[in-house]
């Protein structure tokens, strides 16, 4: 999976570097570091979605109980640990 993300991530960033679709994409590309999180951020920016629309960011050491204290929304979210 990691190799696939790296290859496809590179293809996506090459495309968006050539044809940035909006200012949000350009801003995300400035801080792009090649991680899966960065790839998702570029896609979310392209579709003009906020990261918190599908993700909850938590500290790397957070437990399930810690995350539950964040006030989870009723709709499903992916929990990303770390920055």
C-alpha positions in Angstrom: 0.0 0.0 0.0 2.8 2.4 0.9 4.4 2.0 -2.6 1.0 2.6 -4.3 0.5 5.7 -2.2 3.9 6.9 -3.1 3.5 6.3 -6.9 -0.1 7.6 -7.1 0.7 10.5 -4.7 3.5 11.6 -7.0 1.3 11.4 -10.0 -1.4 13.5 -8.2 1.0 16.1 -7.1 2.6 16.4 -10.5 -0.8 16.9 -12.0 -1.8 19.5 -9.4 1.5 21.3 -9.7 0.9 21.7 -13.4 -2.9 22.4 -13.2 -3.7 23.8 -9.7 -7.5 24.0 -9.6 -7.8 26.5 -6.8 -5.9 28.6 -4.2 -6.4 25.9 -1.5 -4.6 23.3 -3.6 -1.7 25.6 -4.2 -1.5 26.3 -0.4 -1.5 22.6 0.4 1.2 21.9 -2.2 3.5 24.5 -0.5 3.6 22.3 2.6 3.4 18.9 0.8 5.7 16.3 2.3 4.6 13.2 0.4 2.8 11.5 3.2 -0.6 9.9 2.7 -2.0 12.7 4.9 -0.6 15.3 2.4 -2.0 13.4 -0.5 -5.5 13.4 1.1 -5.1 17.1 1.9 -4.5 17.8 -1.8 -7.6 15.9 -2.8 -9.7 17.4 -0.1 -8.5 20.9 -1.2 -9.3 20.1 -4.9 -12.9 19.2 -4.0 -13.1 22.2 -1.6 -13.8 20.0 1.4 -12.5 20.8 4.9 -10.3 18.3 6.5 -12.6 18.0 9.5 -15.4 17.0 7.2 -14.2 13.4 7.3 -11.2 13.4 9.7 -10.6 13.9 13.4 -7.0 14.7 14.3 -5.8 13.4 17.6 -2.5 13.3 19.4 -0.3 10.3 18.6 -0.6 9.0 22.2 -4.4 9.4 22.3 -6.4 6.4 23.5 -10.0 5.5 22.4 -11.3 7.1 25.6 -9.4 10.3 24.9 -10.8 10.6 21.4 -14.4 10.0 22.7 -13.9 13.0 24.9 -13.4 15.2 21.8 -17.2 15.3 21.3 -17.5 12.9 18.4 -20.1 13.9 15.7 -23.0 11.6 14.8 -21.6 10.9 11.3 -18.6 8.7 10.8 -15.1 10.1 10.7 -11.6 8.7 10.3 -9.3 9.4 13.2 -5.8 10.5 12.2 -3.2 10.1 14.9 -0.2 12.5 15.0 0.5 15.6 13.0 
